[in-house]
Amino acid sequence: MAGGRNKLVAPKIEKCSKPGYLNDGGNLYLQIVKRAPAKPGEGPRKKVEGVTKSWVFRYRHRVTKKLIELGLGSFPDISLQKARDKAASLREILHDRKDPKVERAVKRVEERAKEAKTITFDEAATKCIADRFSGWKSEKHAQQWTNTLKTYASPAIGTLNVDVIDIALVRKVLDPIWNTKNETASRVRQRLEAVLAWAKVSGYRSGENPAEWRGNLDQLLPKPSKVQKKKHHRAMAHSKIPKFMTDLRSREGIAALALEFTILTAARTGETIGAVWGEFNLEKKTWTVPAERMKAEKEHVVPLSASALKIIKDLEQVKEGPYVFPGPKAGTHLSTGGMDAVLKRMERDDATVHGFRSTFRDWAADKTNFSKEVIEHALAHQLEDKAEAAYHHSTMLGKRRPLMAAWANYLA
């Protein structure tokens, strides 16, 4: 019992029932207090006579010399050894000429602040998606983020504090799908990286981002190009498309008209089904797709051939609602799978809606003398040479008009 410490022994603590203080040394005391008598009406447990025992750390304020007591917990919940460990920590604070009571209060404030800045990965993902939502083109994009993270990330790390997520936990999400569903896994990784970056900027975590690819996961996982199988949209040979168009034009319904219009304009599915009447200028024979509906986020003006213009004029005679190609419910547009369903009914497994853009490009390259730049502009692709793109900006519409007319004639 060097230094006058560790004076108490367990049997004495258990046996003693006299109210007062038992000194263990080193500022540690066992306080024994007699229970107050039961009050009328209190339950039977309150009537049990005896004493309560608890640990206290006693010291005098360095300046005022006032005696201060800090509770360390009740006995036997806090054992003798645990009480001594707590007392040793407080003595170190005194040795550093600090006040244990003040330091304890500061620590509690810091802990409460830390708790206030603690959220789970799922909560961080929800907040991250909400913050990014206004910059996305549609609710569908947000739903895709939500669904992929809920399916692949949440089961492994959803309930964990976002600050504890490390490379091992990121790999726990990615490893099961990296080699078998790499395209999906790559999206999940990108979204993990974005959520964790958001959490760091928002003050919920610190340190490096364990979901980063370059200089991080690229050292542990095979490159996507090594495990990803390229999927190409099935494209019909351009020699077969005139006959296909004859069959398509014999079909009835909005979806069949939408598919014909999409092929005539070499448009993407989303551009067609989201088309509204205000985008068309029938006098100038143009369709202007606003930037927010384009993949490259740049406005695209489509010159309408006579065949494409006829479809729009015919639909205008019976229009209901804002969309040119309306869905079954009022105020909605045709679904993304509407044109796919037409191909399925036609039993065409040699083509996809998007694949007709490749058919158009192959035809234009093989059967016409139009330049590559004109063809790429017709597909709303961005030219790699920015100077060349700027030069062609004012002339491409005039050159694309005869291209689209030639395409319509070929399809007929």
C-alpha positions in Angstrom: 0.0 0.0 0.0 2.7 2.4 -1.1 2.0 6.1 -0.8 -0.9 5.4 1.5 -3.1 4.1 -1.3 -5.1 0.9 -1.8 -6.1 0.8 1.9 -9.5 -0.9 1.4 -10.1 -4.6 0.8 -13.3 -6.1 -0.7 -14.5 -7.9 2.5 -14.4 -4.7 4.5 -16.3 -2.8 1.8 -19.0 -5.5 1.7 -19.3 -5.7 5.5 -19.2 -2.0 6.5 -22.5 -0.3 7.0 -21.6 2.7 9.2 -22.5 5.9 7.4 -19.5 8.1 6.5 -16.4 7.8 4.3 -13.9 5.0 4.0 -10.6 6.3 2.7 -8.8 4.1 0.1 -6.1 6.7 -0.4 -5.1 8.8 -3.4 -8.3 10.9 -3.1 -10.6 7.9 -3.4 -13.3 7.3 -0.9 -16.2 5.0 -0.4 -19.2 7.0 0.8 -21.8 5.1 2.8 -25.2 6.7 3.3 -28.1 5.4 5.2 -31.3 5.0 3.2 -34.1 7.4 4.1 -37.1 5.8 5.7 -40.0 4.8 3.4 -42.7 7.4 2.9 -46.4 6.6 3.2 -47.7 5.1 0.0 -44.3 4.1 -1.5 -43.9 0.6 -2.9 -42.4 -2.3 -0.9 -39.0 -1.9 -2.5 -38.7 1.6 -1.0 -39.2 0.1 2.5 -36.0 -2.0 2.4 -33.7 -0.7 5.1 -30.0 -0.4 4.8 -27.3 1.8 3.3 -26.1 2.8 -0.2 -22.4 2.8 -1.1 -20.8 4.9 -3.8 -17.3 6.0 -4.8 -16.2 9.7 -4.7 -13.1 11.4 -5.7 -12.3 14.2 -3.1 -9.8 17.1 -3.6 -9.4 20.8 -2.8 -9.6 23.5 -5.4 -6.1 24.8 -6.1 -7.1 28.5 -5.6 -10.1 28.6 -3.3 -9.2 25.5 -1.3 -12.8 24.5 -1.3 -13.4 20.7 -0.9 -14.9 19.2 -4.1 -16.4 15.8 -4.6 -16.8 14.0 -7.9 -19.0 10.9 -8.0 -17.5 7.8 -9.7 -20.5 5.5 -9.5 -22.1 3.2 -7.0 -20.8 0.1 -5.4 -20.9 -2.8 -6.4 -21.8 -1.6 -10.0 -18.3 0.0 -9.9 -15.8 -2.4 -8.5 -12.9 -1.4 -6.2 -10.4 -1.8 -9.0 -12.4 0.2 -11.5 -12.9 3.0 -9.0 -9.1 3.0 -8.4 -8.5 3.3 -12.2 -10.9 6.2 -12.4 -9.2 7.9 -9.5 -5.8 7.4 -11.1 -7.0 9.3 -14.2 -8.3 12.2 -12.2 -5.0 12.4 -10.2 -3.2 12.8 -13.5 -5.4 15.8 -14.3 -4.5 17.3 -10.9 -0.9 16.6 -11.5 -1.2 18.7 -14.7 -2.5 21.6 -12.6 -6.0 21.3 -14.1 -9.4 21.0 -12.3 -10.9 17.5 -12.8 -14.4 18.9 -12.4 -13.9 21.4 -15.2 -12.2 18.9 -17.4 -15.0 16.4 -16.9 -17.5 19.1 -17.9 -15.5 20.0 -21.0 -15.3 16.3 -22.0 -19.1 15.9 -21.6 -19.7 19.0 -23.8 -17.3 17.6 -26.4 -19.0 14.2 -26.3 -22.4 15.8 -26.8 -21.1 17.8 -29.7 -19.6 14.7 -31.2 -22.9 12.8 -30.8 -24.7 15.7 -32.5 -22.3 15.3 -35.4 -22.8 11.6 -35.7 -25.0 10.0 -38.4 -25.2 6.6 -40.0 -24.2 5.9 -43.6 -27.9 5.6 -44.6 -28.6 9.0 -43.1 -25.6 10.5 -44.8 -26.7 9.0 -48.2 -30.2 10.4 -47.8 -28.9 13.9 -47.1 -26.3 13.7 -49.9 -28.9 12.7 -52.4 -31.2 15.5 -51.2 -28.4 18.1 -51.6 -27.6 16.9 -55.1 -31.2 16.5 -56.3 -31.6 20.0 -57.7 -28.7 19.5 -60.0 -30.0 16.3 -61.5 -32.2 16.0 -64.6 -35.0 13.9 -63.1 -36.3 12.1 -60.1 -35.3 8.9 -61.8 -31.6 9.7 -61.2 -32.2 10.2 -57.5 -34.2 7.0 -57.3 -31.3 5.1 -59.0 -28.9 6.4 -56.4 -31.3 5.4 -53.6 -32.0 2.0 -55.0 -28.4 1.0 -55.6 -27.2 2.1 -52.2 -30.1 0.5 -50.4 -29.6 -2.8 -52.3 -25.8 -3.1 -52.1 -24.4 -0.7 -49.4 -27.1 -0.6 -46.7 -27.0 -4.3 -45.7 -23.3 -4.0 -45.0 -22.7 -0.5 -43.7 -26.1 1.3 -43.5 -26.4 1.4 -39.7 -22.7 2.2 -39.1 -21.5 5.7 -38.1 -20.3 7.2 -41.3 -17.0 8.2 -39.6 -15.9 4.6 -39.0 -16.2 3.4 -42.6 -12.8 2.4 -43.9 -11.4 0.4 -46.9 -12.3 -2.9 -45.3 -15.9 -1.9 -45.0 -16.0 -0.5 -48.6 -14.6 -3.8 -49.8 -17.3 -5.6 -47.8 -19.8 -3.8 -50.1 -17.9 -4.2 -53.4 -16.2 -7.6 -53.2 -19.4 -9.7 -53.7 -20.3 -7.9 -56.9 -17.1 -6.5 -58.4 -16.4 -9.5 -60.7 -19.9 -10.6 -61.4 -21.8 -7.2 -61.7 -18.9 -4.9 -62.3 -20.9 -2.2 -64.2 -23.3 -2.0 -61.2 -20.4 -2.3 -58.7 -18.6 0.6 -60.4 -21.7 2.8 -60.0 -22.0 1.8 -56.3 -18.3 2.6 -55.7 -18.8 6.1 -57.3 -21.8 6.7 -55.1 -20.0 5.5 -52.0 -17.2 7.9 -52.8 -19.7 10.8 -53.3 -21.6 10.1 -50.0 -18.3 9.8 -48.0 -17.0 13.0 -49.6 -20.3 14.8 -48.7 -20.0 13.5 -45.1 -16.4 14.9 -44.8 -17.3 18.3 -46.1 -20.3 18.4 -43.8 -18.2 17.6 -40.8 -19.4 14.1 -40.1 -16.1 12.3 -40.9 -12.4 13.0 -41.4 -9.4 11.5 -43.2 -9.0 10.0 -46.6 -12.0 8.8 -48.7 -11.7 4.9 -48.6 -14.0 4.6 -51.7 -11.7 6.6 -54.0 -10.4 4.7 -57.0 -7.1 6.2 -58.1 -4.2 5.5 -55.8 -6.5 3.6 -53.5 -8.9 0.9 -54.6 -7.2 0.6 -57.9 -4.3 -1.1 -56.0 -6.7 -3.7 -54.6 -9.4 -4.4 -57.2 -9.1 -5.3 -60.9 -9.8 -2.6 -63.3 -13.4 -2.5 -64.5 -12.2 -2.9 -68.1 -10.6 -6.2 -67.1 -13.8 -7.7 -65.7 -16.6 -5.8 -67.5 -18.1 -7.2 -70.6 -18.9 -4.5 -73.0 -22.6 -4.4 -73.9 -23.5 -3.0 -77.3 -27.0 -2.1 -78.2 -28.2 -4.5 -80.9 -28.4 -2.5 -84.1 -30.2 -3.5 -87.2 -28.3 -3.6 -90.5 -29.3 -0.6 -92.5 -30.1 -2.8 -95.5 -33.0 -4.3 -93.5 -34.5 -1.1 -92.1 -36.7 -0.1 -95.1 -38.6 -3.3 -94.9 -38.8 -3.0 -91.1 -40.2 0.5 -91.4 -43.0 -0.8 -93.7 -44.0 -3.2 -91.0 -43.7 -0.6 -88.3 -46.0 1.8 -90.1 -48.7 -0.8 -90.3 -48.8 -0.8 -86.5 -51.2 1.3 -84.5 -50.7 3.2 -81.3 -48.7 6.0 -79.8 -45.7 3.8 -79.1 -45.4 2.8 -82.7 -45.5 6.4 -83.8 -43.0 7.3 -81.2 -40.6 4.6 -82.4 -41.0 5.8 -86.0 -40.3 9.4 -85.0 -37.3 8.3 -82.9 -35.8 6.5 -85.9 -36.5 9.4 -88.3 -34.8 11.9 -86.0 -32.0 9.6 -84.7 -33.1 10.7 -81.2 -32.7 9.0 -77.9 -35.6 7.4 -76.1 -35.8 10.0 -73.3 -35.7 12.9 -75.8 -38.7 11.5 -77.7 -40.9 10.5 -74.8 -40.3 13.7 -72.9 -41.1 15.9 -75.9 -43.6 18.7 -75.3 -45.5 20.8 -77.8 -43.6 24.0 -77.0 -40.4 22.4 -78.3 -41.7 22.3 -81.9 -41.7 25.1 -84.5 -43.8 23.7 -87.4 -43.1 26.7 -89.6 -39.3 26.4 -89.3 -39.7 22.6 -89.3 -37.5 22.2 -86.2 -37.6 20.4 -82.9 -35.6 22.1 -80.1 -34.7 19.8 -77.2 -33.7 21.9 -74.2 -30.3 21.4 -72.6 -31.8 19.9 -69.4 -33.2 17.0 -71.4 -30.0 16.3 -73.4 -27.3 13.8 -72.3 -24.6 16.4 -73.0 -26.7 19.1 -71.3 -26.5 21.3 -74.4 -29.6 22.4 -76.5 -30.1 20.4 -79.6 -32.1 21.6 -82.6 -33.4 18.8 -84.9 -34.4 19.5 -88.5 -37.6 17.7 -89.2 -38.0 15.8 -92.4 -41.4 15.7 -94.1 -42.1 12.3 -92.6 -41.2 13.4 -89.1 -43.2 16.6 -89.5 -46.3 14.7 -90.6 -46.2 12.6 -87.4 -46.2 15.8 -85.3 -48.9 17.5 -87.3 -51.2 14.4 -87.1 -50.7 14.1 -83.4 -51.3 17.8 -83.0 -54.9 17.3 -84.3 -55.7 15.0 -81.4 -53.3 16.3 -78.7 -54.3 16.0 -75.0 -52.0 17.3 -72.4 -48.5 18.7 -72.7 -46.7 15.7 -74.1 -46.5 14.9 -77.8 -46.4 11.1 -77.0 -48.7 10.8 -74.0 -49.0 7.9 -71.6 -52.1 6.1 -70.6 -52.7 8.4 -67.6 -53.6 12.1 -68.1 -50.6 14.4 -67.9 -48.0 11.6 -68.3 -45.8 10.7 -71.2 -45.1 7.3 -72.8 -43.1 5.0 -70.6 -39.4 4.2 -71.3 -40.4 0.7 -72.2 -43.2 1.6 -74.6 -41.1 1.5 -77.8 -39.3 -1.6 -76.6 -42.7 -3.3 -76.3 -43.4 -2.5 -79.9 -40.2 -4.3 -81.0 -41.1 -7.2 -78.8 -44.6 -7.5 -80.4 -42.9 -7.3 -83.8 -40.6 -10.2 -82.7 -37.5 -8.3 -83.5 -34.6 -9.5 -81.5 -32.1 -8.0 -83.9 -32.6 -4.4 -82.7 -33.0 -2.1 -79.8 -34.5 1.5 -79.8 -31.1 3.0 -79.0 -29.5 0.7 -81.6 -31.3 2.6 -84.5 -28.9 5.4 -83.8 -26.0 3.1 -84.8 -28.0 2.0 -87.8 -28.4 5.7 -88.9 -24.7 6.3 -88.4 -23.7 3.2 -90.4 -26.0 4.2 -93.2 -24.8 7.8 -93.3 -21.1 6.7 -93.4 -21.6 3.9 -95.9 -24.3 5.3 -98.3 -23.8 9.1 -98.2 -21.1 11.7 -98.7 -22.0 13.7 -95.6 -19.0 14.5 -93.4 -18.4 12.9 -90.1 -19.0 16.2 -88.3 -22.5 16.6 -89.8 -23.4 13.0 -88.9 -22.1 13.4 -85.3 -24.0 16.7 -84.9 -27.2 14.8 -86.1 -26.6 12.4 -83.2 -26.0 15.2 -80.8 -22.5 14.1 -80.1 -19.9 16.6 -79.0 -16.9 17.1 -81.4 -13.5 16.5 -79.7 -12.0 19.6 -81.4 -13.6 22.5 -79.7 -12.4 25.0 -82.3 -13.9 22.9 -85.0 -17.1 22.6 -83.0 -17.3 26.4 -82.6 -16.8 26.9 -86.4 -19.6 24.4 -87.3 -22.0 25.7 -84.7 -23.8 28.1 -87.1 -23.7 25.8 -90.2 -24.5 22.4 -89.0 -28.3 22.9 -89.0 -28.3 23.8 -92.7 -26.2 20.8 -93.5 -28.1 18.4 -91.3 -31.4 19.2 -92.9 -30.6 17.4 -96.3 -29.0 14.6 -94.3 -32.3 13.9 -92.4 -34.3 14.2 -95.5 -32.1 11.7 -97.3 -32.5 9.4 -94.2 -36.3 9.7 -94.4 -36.3 8.9 -98.1 -34.1 5.8 -97.5 -36.5 4.6 -94.8 -39.5 5.0 -97.2 
